[in-house]
Amino acid sequence: MTQRVELATVRDRLAVDELVTEYAVAVDDGDWTAFRALFAVDGRADYRSAGGVEGDVATVAAWLAESLGGLPLRQHLIVNRRVRFGIWEQDTGDTAMVQADYVNPMGRGATDDRGVAAPDFVCGGRYAFAMVRTRDGWRLSEVVVREKWRRLPDRRAADVIN
């Protein structure tokens, strides 16, 4: 590889990683305008494994806004990002696939007597992000959520620790 090709690959990796981070921040902050802007024009998402919907970005953003409205405390932790460029047939380097694991504690915002909030719900799984390079930069063409587990915290255990 030439230095120019290597530099372009590094720039693409950083841009793709930033897109995943922006996705998490938009969901956690409930910024559905920013969420929609992360997707390509024909972008889709599939949250069915987490009890949600599958559809175009507007449909999914509306569902997320409604379903997460009662859980204002959200914090996506997206790790183990595996990035692969140009894996689709006839690709010219303008597509990417990112597989990433997540843990997502969420809460209603209730605090204990010290003012500390505990999650009311925690889930984890794996994302599959499909991305495409557009004139405006990298955008999500598809997001598939594969929830692997979920749980409610054991309040008794929290009481013993505190």
Backbone as ProteinMPNN parsed JSONL, in Angstrom:
{"seq_chain_A": "MTQRVELATVRDRLAVDELVTEYAVAVDDGDWTAFRALFAVDGRADYRSAGGVEGDVATVAAWLAESLGGLPLRQHLIVNRRVRFGIWEQDTGDTAMVQADYVNPMGRGATDDRGVAAPDFVCGGRYAFAMVRTRDGWRLSEVVVREKWRRLPDRRAADVIN", "coords_chain_A": {"N_chain_A": [[0.829, -1.193, 0.0], [0.37, 2.233, -0.666], [1.434, 5.278, 0.95], [-0.545, 7.197, 0.684], [-2.902, 5.689, 0.225], [-2.977, 4.255, 2.62], [-3.313, 6.37, 4.448], [-5.834, 7.308, 3.646], [-7.383, 5.086, 4.331], [-7.089, 5.083, 7.121], [-8.324, 7.532, 7.708], [-10.939, 6.921, 6.854], [-11.558, 4.854, 8.672], [-11.567, 6.287, 11.096], [-13.694, 8.053, 10.573], [-15.859, 6.273, 10.276], [-15.895, 5.098, 12.8], [-16.523, 7.367, 14.306], [-19.121, 7.812, 13.375], [-20.529, 5.65, 14.493], [-20.266, 6.328, 17.197], [-21.632, 8.812, 17.2], [-24.186, 7.89, 16.631], [-24.803, 6.446, 19.018], [-24.739, 8.566, 20.883], [-26.793, 10.232, 19.91], [-29.079, 8.584, 20.295], [-28.926, 8.184, 23.096], [-29.194, 10.824, 24.006], [-31.667, 11.415, 23.048], [-31.958, 12.823, 20.691], [-33.55, 13.084, 18.046], [-33.587, 14.304, 15.576], [-30.861, 14.578, 14.967], [-30.293, 11.849, 14.972], [-31.776, 10.901, 12.719], [-30.356, 12.257, 10.732], [-27.994, 10.868, 10.557], [-28.328, 8.787, 8.864], [-28.375, 7.377, 5.557], [-30.318, 8.431, 2.705], [-32.123, 6.35, 2.034], [-31.974, 4.837, 4.321], [-32.337, 2.258, 6.842], [-33.548, 0.601, 9.814], [-33.501, -2.032, 12.243], [-35.023, -3.107, 14.965], [-36.287, -5.305, 15.978], [-35.44, -7.596, 17.455], [-35.174, -6.583, 19.958], [-37.69, -6.155, 20.766], [-38.83, -4.209, 19.25], [-39.368, -2.249, 16.289], [-39.064, -2.555, 12.685], [-37.907, -0.712, 9.962], [-38.028, 2.247, 7.847], [-35.908, 5.113, 8.516], [-37.37, 7.268, 9.625], [-39.677, 6.046, 10.672], [-38.533, 4.325, 12.579], [-37.186, 6.172, 14.236], [-39.37, 7.558, 15.302], [-40.591, 5.482, 16.75], [-38.542, 4.905, 18.604], [-38.425, 7.368, 20.003], [-40.923, 7.372, 21.255], [-40.9, 4.917, 22.732], [-38.638, 5.143, 24.372], [-39.136, 7.374, 25.815], [-39.992, 7.3, 28.503], [-37.716, 6.62, 29.803], [-35.437, 8.503, 30.572], [-32.749, 8.488, 31.335], [-30.066, 7.278, 29.734], [-27.407, 5.273, 28.514], [-25.404, 4.277, 26.206], [-22.913, 1.873, 25.781], [-20.654, 1.124, 23.569], [-18.68, -1.302, 22.239], [-15.792, -3.293, 21.191], [-15.509, -2.96, 18.363], [-15.667, -4.048, 15.142], [-14.424, -3.428, 12.082], [-15.036, -3.546, 8.645], [-14.188, -2.891, 5.392], [-15.609, -2.403, 2.139], [-16.916, -4.912, 1.537], [-19.014, -5.738, 0.092], [-20.42, -7.011, -2.934], [-19.019, -5.891, -6.02], [-17.945, -3.563, -4.934], [-16.449, -0.356, -4.406], [-14.889, 0.529, -2.359], [-16.5, 2.167, -0.959], [-18.271, 1.336, 0.954], [-19.013, 0.032, 4.195], [-18.912, -2.307, 6.876], [-19.773, -2.615, 10.222], [-19.393, -4.355, 13.123], [-20.449, -4.445, 16.403], [-20.387, -4.756, 19.925], [-22.728, -4.098, 22.583], [-23.657, -2.571, 25.712], [-26.342, -1.399, 27.519], [-27.457, 0.52, 29.886], [-30.446, 1.842, 31.273], [-32.692, 4.265, 32.673], [-35.368, 5.55, 34.726], [-34.809, 7.845, 36.067], [-35.124, 8.171, 38.757], [-33.798, 8.787, 41.987], [-31.702, 7.731, 44.757], [-31.478, 8.252, 48.375], [-29.075, 9.59, 48.431], [-28.959, 10.938, 46.119], [-28.227, 9.523, 43.899], [-28.715, 7.913, 40.863], [-30.031, 4.802, 39.77], [-29.915, 2.234, 37.282], [-32.965, 1.194, 35.763], [-33.315, -0.734, 33.993], [-31.398, -2.903, 32.017], [-29.717, -3.805, 29.099], [-28.119, -5.869, 26.614], [-26.121, -6.662, 23.742], [-25.521, -7.062, 20.26], [-24.639, -4.883, 17.644], [-25.138, -4.507, 14.142], [-23.871, -2.559, 11.825], [-24.375, -1.154, 8.722], [-22.768, 0.773, 6.324], [-22.443, 3.574, 4.113], [-20.562, 5.523, 1.846], [-21.289, 8.835, 1.199], [-21.991, 11.918, -0.576], [-22.058, 13.661, 1.505], [-20.438, 12.515, 3.355], [-19.734, 9.597, 5.438], [-22.561, 7.532, 5.978], [-25.244, 5.847, 7.674], [-26.601, 2.966, 6.292], [-27.98, 0.823, 7.1], [-29.056, -0.433, 10.234], [-28.896, -3.039, 12.457], [-30.157, -4.424, 15.318], [-29.197, -6.795, 17.613], [-30.343, -8.019, 20.222], [-29.091, -9.68, 23.042], [-29.417, -10.186, 25.717], [-31.254, -9.149, 28.666], [-32.083, -7.388, 31.677], [-33.571, -6.602, 34.853], [-32.367, -4.619, 37.501], [-31.368, -6.107, 40.618], [-32.833, -4.996, 43.3], [-32.539, -5.625, 46.008], [-29.899, -6.527, 46.248], [-28.556, -4.162, 45.665], [-29.321, -2.668, 47.884], [-27.981, -4.039, 49.951], [-25.296, -3.557, 49.316], [-25.127, -0.807, 49.609]], "CA_chain_A": [[0.0, 0.0, 0.0], [1.081, 3.508, -0.643], [1.09, 6.092, 2.102], [-1.807, 7.878, 0.41], [-3.968, 4.71, 0.443], [-3.021, 3.983, 4.055], [-3.888, 7.538, 5.101], [-7.266, 7.303, 3.331], [-7.989, 4.021, 5.13], [-7.136, 5.574, 8.502], [-9.375, 8.564, 7.748], [-12.234, 6.234, 6.782], [-11.781, 4.162, 9.947], [-11.943, 7.298, 12.086], [-15.03, 8.565, 10.236], [-16.819, 5.213, 10.558], [-15.965, 5.002, 14.256], [-17.257, 8.548, 14.768], [-20.536, 7.616, 13.046], [-21.078, 4.763, 15.529], [-20.356, 7.127, 18.42], [-22.722, 9.782, 17.035], [-25.423, 7.108, 16.749], [-25.042, 6.199, 20.439], [-25.024, 9.841, 21.538], [-28.125, 10.686, 19.484], [-30.084, 7.77, 20.991], [-28.862, 8.469, 24.529], [-29.687, 12.182, 24.248], [-33.007, 11.589, 22.491], [-31.879, 13.817, 19.622], [-34.05, 12.305, 16.902], [-33.176, 15.009, 14.364], [-29.482, 14.131, 14.717], [-30.385, 10.412, 14.664], [-32.196, 10.759, 11.318], [-29.309, 12.803, 9.862], [-26.893, 9.911, 10.475], [-28.692, 7.753, 7.903], [-28.526, 7.665, 4.132], [-31.708, 8.729, 2.34], [-32.931, 5.135, 2.082], [-31.531, 4.075, 5.485], [-33.311, 1.458, 7.58], [-33.082, 0.03, 11.08], [-34.269, -3.196, 12.681], [-34.966, -3.28, 16.422], [-37.24, -6.359, 16.334], [-34.929, -8.509, 18.483], [-35.316, -5.891, 21.239], [-39.111, -5.878, 20.958], [-39.172, -2.994, 18.535], [-39.872, -2.234, 14.921], [-38.129, -2.515, 11.575], [-38.443, 0.163, 8.93], [-37.214, 3.388, 7.438], [-35.368, 5.849, 9.657], [-38.411, 8.083, 10.257], [-40.511, 5.127, 11.451], [-37.766, 3.844, 13.727], [-36.959, 7.304, 15.133], [-40.634, 7.809, 16.015], [-40.765, 4.406, 17.72], [-37.57, 5.115, 19.676], [-38.846, 8.529, 20.796], [-42.048, 6.962, 22.093], [-40.58, 3.827, 23.654], [-37.609, 5.551, 25.318], [-39.554, 8.597, 26.485], [-40.082, 7.077, 29.943], [-36.385, 6.263, 30.312], [-34.58, 9.618, 30.16], [-31.338, 8.199, 31.585], [-29.606, 6.231, 28.817], [-25.972, 5.358, 28.283], [-24.864, 3.204, 25.368], [-21.487, 1.577, 25.799], [-20.462, 0.334, 22.349], [-17.294, -1.769, 22.3], [-15.387, -4.39, 20.3], [-15.919, -2.566, 17.01], [-14.954, -4.728, 14.048], [-14.702, -2.659, 10.869], [-14.652, -4.173, 7.384], [-14.522, -2.039, 4.252], [-15.751, -2.938, 0.801], [-17.163, -6.348, 1.515], [-20.158, -6.037, -0.756], [-20.08, -7.282, -4.327], [-18.82, -4.734, -6.892], [-17.687, -2.395, -4.102], [-15.284, 0.456, -4.771], [-14.348, 1.097, -1.129], [-17.45, 3.148, -0.434], [-19.176, 0.713, 1.916], [-18.356, -0.544, 5.368], [-19.726, -3.044, 7.84], [-19.212, -2.553, 11.566], [-20.044, -5.195, 14.123], [-20.037, -3.909, 17.698], [-21.177, -5.176, 21.084], [-23.202, -2.985, 23.395], [-24.355, -2.677, 26.99], [-27.145, -0.188, 27.545], [-28.296, 0.768, 31.059], [-31.432, 2.915, 31.106], [-33.437, 4.484, 33.905], [-36.432, 6.568, 34.788], [-34.261, 9.063, 36.659], [-35.333, 8.192, 40.203], [-32.54, 8.735, 42.724], [-31.796, 7.294, 46.145], [-31.354, 9.359, 49.329], [-27.818, 10.298, 48.169], [-29.07, 11.602, 44.829], [-27.629, 8.667, 42.878], [-29.699, 7.175, 40.074], [-29.663, 3.437, 39.379], [-30.683, 1.843, 36.095], [-34.168, 0.384, 35.949], [-33.326, -1.714, 32.915], [-30.106, -3.026, 31.355], [-29.732, -4.805, 28.032], [-26.855, -5.988, 25.902], [-26.192, -7.439, 22.513], [-24.587, -6.722, 19.189], [-25.107, -4.097, 16.511], [-24.557, -4.651, 12.81], [-24.017, -1.287, 11.123], [-23.96, -1.085, 7.325], [-22.511, 2.183, 6.037], [-22.139, 3.915, 2.735], [-19.984, 6.857, 1.69], [-22.137, 9.714, 0.396], [-21.38, 13.239, -0.79], [-21.995, 14.318, 2.813], [-19.619, 11.699, 4.251], [-20.268, 8.27, 5.749], [-23.915, 7.491, 6.544], [-25.767, 4.511, 7.954], [-27.604, 2.464, 5.357], [-28.796, -0.129, 7.86], [-28.653, -0.788, 11.59], [-29.639, -4.19, 12.974], [-29.894, -4.672, 16.723], [-29.37, -8.196, 18.025], [-30.309, -8.06, 21.681], [-28.753, -11.01, 23.537], [-29.888, -10.343, 27.092], [-31.776, -7.975, 29.37], [-32.433, -7.667, 33.069], [-33.878, -5.539, 35.806], [-31.435, -4.756, 38.624], [-31.871, -6.68, 41.87], [-32.81, -3.9, 44.279], [-32.061, -6.13, 47.299], [-28.436, -6.525, 46.195], [-28.135, -2.76, 45.766], [-29.522, -2.239, 49.278], [-26.929, -4.644, 50.767], [-24.042, -2.881, 49.005], [-25.175, 0.557, 50.134]], "C_chain_A": [[0.866, 1.246, 0.0], [0.657, 4.278, 0.598], [-0.261, 6.774, 1.91], [-3.001, 6.937, 0.667], [-4.106, 4.409, 1.937], [-3.646, 5.14, 4.816], [-5.397, 7.599, 4.853], [-7.991, 6.244, 4.156], [-8.114, 4.449, 6.592], [-8.233, 6.622, 8.651], [-10.762, 7.924, 7.702], [-12.547, 5.513, 8.095], [-12.217, 5.15, 11.028], [-13.356, 7.822, 11.83], [-16.113, 7.545, 10.566], [-16.995, 5.053, 12.067], [-16.756, 6.176, 14.836], [-18.752, 8.402, 14.496], [-21.211, 6.705, 14.073], [-21.251, 5.528, 16.84], [-21.499, 8.129, 18.338], [-24.085, 9.103, 17.131], [-25.771, 6.904, 18.232], [-25.436, 7.486, 21.168], [-26.424, 10.337, 21.172], [-29.226, 9.896, 20.194], [-30.097, 8.111, 22.478], [-29.432, 9.846, 24.866], [-31.113, 12.394, 23.753], [-33.044, 12.656, 21.41], [-32.251, 13.13, 18.307], [-33.779, 12.998, 15.57], [-31.755, 14.585, 13.986], [-29.467, 12.654, 14.333], [-30.729, 10.22, 13.189], [-31.101, 11.225, 10.358], [-28.119, 11.853, 9.704], [-27.113, 8.867, 9.38], [-28.67, 8.271, 6.472], [-30.007, 7.851, 3.839], [-32.606, 7.5, 2.456], [-32.568, 4.238, 3.269], [-32.669, 3.404, 6.236], [-32.685, 0.989, 8.887], [-34.034, -1.077, 11.505], [-34.026, -3.421, 14.169], [-35.864, -4.432, 16.884], [-36.721, -7.291, 17.425], [-35.014, -7.902, 19.882], [-36.779, -5.521, 21.502], [-39.603, -4.669, 20.208], [-39.666, -3.218, 17.131], [-38.71, -2.32, 13.934], [-38.736, -1.594, 10.536], [-37.492, 1.268, 8.559], [-36.857, 4.215, 8.67], [-36.434, 6.7, 10.357], [-39.306, 7.222, 11.152], [-39.795, 4.698, 12.718], [-37.505, 4.977, 14.719], [-38.219, 7.613, 15.932], [-40.865, 6.743, 17.079], [-39.803, 4.582, 18.896], [-37.986, 6.264, 20.58], [-39.971, 8.142, 21.747], [-41.636, 5.942, 23.147], [-39.526, 4.215, 24.696], [-37.978, 6.804, 26.1], [-39.628, 8.467, 28.0], [-38.768, 6.696, 30.591], [-35.382, 7.352, 29.918], [-33.088, 9.406, 30.432], [-30.925, 7.006, 30.73], [-28.111, 6.403, 28.602], [-25.503, 4.129, 27.516], [-23.361, 3.077, 25.594], [-21.266, 0.628, 24.628], [-18.973, 0.003, 22.239], [-17.042, -2.862, 21.26], [-15.839, -4.131, 18.865], [-15.042, -3.27, 15.984], [-15.372, -4.059, 12.75], [-14.185, -3.433, 9.659], [-15.112, -3.271, 6.252], [-14.704, -2.866, 2.996], [-16.009, -4.412, 0.716], [-18.346, -6.724, 0.637], [-19.704, -6.227, -2.195], [-20.0, -5.981, -5.128], [-18.517, -3.449, -6.115], [-16.434, -1.662, -4.572], [-14.656, 1.099, -3.536], [-15.277, 2.09, -0.483], [-18.506, 2.546, 0.472], [-18.363, 0.159, 3.069], [-19.393, -1.297, 6.186], [-19.009, -2.932, 9.177], [-20.059, -3.443, 12.455], [-19.548, -4.697, 15.469], [-20.971, -4.407, 18.792], [-21.617, -3.948, 21.862], [-23.749, -3.463, 24.736], [-25.069, -1.353, 27.141], [-27.993, -0.106, 28.808], [-29.219, 1.961, 30.799], [-32.212, 3.065, 32.411], [-34.46, 5.586, 33.789], [-35.949, 7.876, 35.407], [-34.466, 9.16, 38.146], [-33.985, 8.039, 40.905], [-32.778, 8.234, 44.144], [-31.583, 8.498, 47.064], [-30.039, 10.131, 49.187], [-27.847, 11.043, 46.84], [-28.47, 10.812, 43.687], [-28.728, 7.872, 42.174], [-29.154, 5.788, 39.754], [-30.471, 3.065, 38.144], [-31.888, 0.994, 36.482], [-34.185, -0.787, 34.977], [-31.938, -1.727, 32.298], [-30.239, -4.09, 30.272], [-28.371, -4.808, 27.34], [-27.023, -6.843, 24.666], [-25.151, -6.978, 21.521], [-25.302, -5.917, 18.104], [-24.423, -4.581, 15.24], [-24.885, -3.354, 12.074], [-23.533, -1.465, 9.691], [-23.861, 0.398, 6.982], [-22.16, 2.375, 4.575], [-21.547, 5.328, 2.716], [-20.9, 7.656, 0.763], [-21.381, 11.019, 0.141], [-21.207, 13.988, 0.525], [-21.145, 13.545, 3.82], [-20.277, 10.341, 4.492], [-21.633, 8.392, 6.407], [-24.315, 6.037, 6.765], [-26.773, 4.128, 6.873], [-28.513, 1.458, 6.052], [-28.182, -0.321, 9.243], [-29.527, -1.956, 12.016], [-29.186, -4.411, 14.408], [-30.166, -6.142, 17.002], [-29.229, -8.254, 19.536], [-30.064, -9.495, 22.128], [-29.279, -11.251, 24.949], [-30.476, -9.029, 27.603], [-32.111, -8.382, 30.793], [-32.824, -6.388, 33.79], [-32.913, -5.704, 36.96], [-32.13, -5.368, 39.837], [-31.737, -5.614, 42.944], [-32.287, -4.374, 45.631], [-30.536, -6.126, 47.332], [-27.908, -5.113, 46.318], [-28.276, -2.259, 47.194], [-28.436, -2.803, 50.182], [-25.601, -3.915, 50.559], [-24.016, -1.493, 49.622], [-25.368, 0.512, 51.619]], "O_chain_A": [[1.944, 1.286, 0.592], [-0.358, 3.964, 1.219], [-1.032, 6.913, 2.86], [-3.997, 7.352, 1.261], [-5.219, 4.318, 2.456], [-4.431, 4.919, 5.738], [-6.156, 7.913, 5.769], [-9.101, 6.485, 4.63], [-9.139, 4.199, 7.227], [-8.989, 6.595, 9.622], [-11.661, 8.342, 8.432], [-13.68, 5.56, 8.573], [-13.142, 4.867, 11.79], [-14.127, 8.012, 12.77], [-17.171, 7.909, 11.079], [-18.114, 4.891, 12.552], [-17.562, 5.997, 15.748], [-19.568, 8.83, 15.312], [-22.344, 6.964, 14.478], [-22.271, 5.387, 17.514], [-22.256, 8.283, 19.296], [-25.034, 9.686, 17.657], [-26.901, 7.16, 18.648], [-26.363, 7.486, 21.977], [-27.158, 10.81, 22.04], [-30.207, 10.484, 20.649], [-31.165, 8.307, 23.058], [-30.082, 10.013, 25.899], [-31.707, 13.441, 24.011], [-34.064, 13.324, 21.234], [-31.39, 12.662, 17.563], [-33.747, 12.336, 14.533], [-31.481, 14.272, 12.828], [-28.702, 12.253, 13.456], [-30.056, 9.466, 12.486], [-30.937, 10.647, 9.284], [-27.313, 12.033, 8.791], [-26.185, 8.147, 9.012], [-28.915, 9.45, 6.215], [-30.855, 7.467, 4.645], [-33.737, 7.606, 2.931], [-32.816, 3.033, 3.24], [-33.798, 3.895, 6.27], [-31.464, 0.98, 9.046], [-35.219, -1.06, 11.171], [-32.954, -3.869, 14.574], [-36.172, -4.523, 18.072], [-37.511, -7.739, 18.256], [-34.935, -8.62, 20.879], [-37.072, -4.681, 22.353], [-40.682, -4.154, 20.498], [-40.294, -4.23, 16.82], [-37.543, -2.179, 14.3], [-39.931, -1.671, 10.252], [-36.31, 1.241, 8.902], [-37.441, 4.033, 9.738], [-36.394, 6.836, 11.58], [-39.649, 7.626, 12.263], [-40.377, 4.705, 13.803], [-37.593, 4.763, 15.928], [-38.135, 7.901, 17.126], [-41.288, 7.061, 18.19], [-40.199, 4.427, 20.052], [-37.908, 6.145, 21.803], [-39.97, 8.54, 22.912], [-41.98, 6.084, 24.321], [-39.526, 3.664, 25.797], [-37.213, 7.248, 26.957], [-39.353, 9.433, 28.712], [-38.712, 6.474, 31.801], [-34.564, 7.141, 29.023], [-32.251, 10.073, 29.824], [-31.364, 5.878, 30.957], [-27.606, 7.523, 28.517], [-25.239, 3.078, 28.1], [-22.637, 4.072, 25.594], [-21.649, -0.54, 24.69], [-18.125, 0.892, 22.157], [-17.952, -3.293, 20.551], [-16.471, -4.981, 18.237], [-13.823, -3.101, 15.969], [-16.54, -4.116, 12.364], [-13.051, -3.911, 9.648], [-16.291, -2.926, 6.164], [-14.049, -3.89, 2.805], [-15.391, -5.105, -0.093], [-18.641, -7.906, 0.461], [-18.699, -5.651, -2.613], [-20.814, -5.077, -4.936], [-18.809, -2.356, -6.601], [-15.488, -2.272, -5.069], [-13.963, 2.11, -3.653], [-14.885, 2.789, 0.451], [-19.53, 3.176, 0.735], [-17.178, -0.142, 2.929], [-20.58, -0.97, 6.185], [-17.796, -3.126, 9.263], [-21.28, -3.301, 12.527], [-18.342, -4.541, 15.659], [-22.187, -4.472, 18.609], [-20.974, -2.899, 21.815], [-24.23, -4.588, 24.875], [-24.477, -0.297, 26.92], [-29.122, -0.598, 28.825], [-28.821, 2.952, 30.187], [-32.37, 2.101, 33.161], [-34.421, 6.426, 32.89], [-36.614, 8.904, 35.282], [-34.029, 10.134, 38.759], [-33.135, 7.26, 40.472], [-33.89, 8.299, 44.666], [-31.515, 9.633, 46.593], [-29.898, 11.212, 49.759], [-26.875, 11.702, 46.474], [-28.226, 11.364, 42.614], [-29.564, 7.24, 42.821], [-27.961, 5.623, 39.5], [-31.597, 3.534, 37.977], [-31.829, 0.186, 37.408], [-34.976, -1.718, 35.125], [-31.355, -0.665, 32.076], [-30.81, -5.154, 30.508], [-27.585, -3.869, 27.471], [-27.952, -7.644, 24.564], [-24.052, -6.561, 21.886], [-26.422, -6.237, 17.706], [-23.27, -5.01, 15.266], [-26.041, -3.093, 11.743], [-22.396, -1.884, 9.47], [-24.753, 1.182, 7.307], [-21.657, 1.476, 3.902], [-21.972, 6.207, 3.466], [-21.242, 7.199, -0.328], [-20.252, 11.186, 0.602], [-20.328, 14.84, 0.654], [-21.13, 13.88, 5.004], [-21.253, 9.986, 3.831], [-21.844, 9.236, 7.277], [-23.79, 5.125, 6.126], [-27.694, 4.89, 6.58], [-29.661, 1.26, 5.654], [-26.962, -0.365, 9.402], [-30.754, -1.877, 11.948], [-27.996, -4.565, 14.684], [-31.229, -6.665, 16.669], [-28.146, -8.503, 20.065], [-30.733, -10.419, 21.666], [-29.555, -12.389, 25.328], [-30.23, -7.957, 27.052], [-32.384, -9.547, 31.082], [-32.467, -5.276, 33.4], [-32.654, -6.835, 37.372], [-33.326, -5.17, 40.05], [-30.639, -5.363, 43.441], [-31.647, -3.597, 46.34], [-29.943, -5.756, 48.345], [-26.913, -4.883, 47.005], [-27.43, -1.5, 47.666], [-28.001, -2.113, 51.104], [-24.865, -3.682, 51.517], [-22.974, -1.055, 50.109], [-25.436, 1.559, 52.265]]}, "name": "protein", "num_of_chains": 1, "seq": "MTQRVELATVRDRLAVDELVTEYAVAVDDGDWTAFRALFAVDGRADYRSAGGVEGDVATVAAWLAESLGGLPLRQHLIVNRRVRFGIWEQDTGDTAMVQADYVNPMGRGATDDRGVAAPDFVCGGRYAFAMVRTRDGWRLSEVVVREKWRRLPDRRAADVIN"}
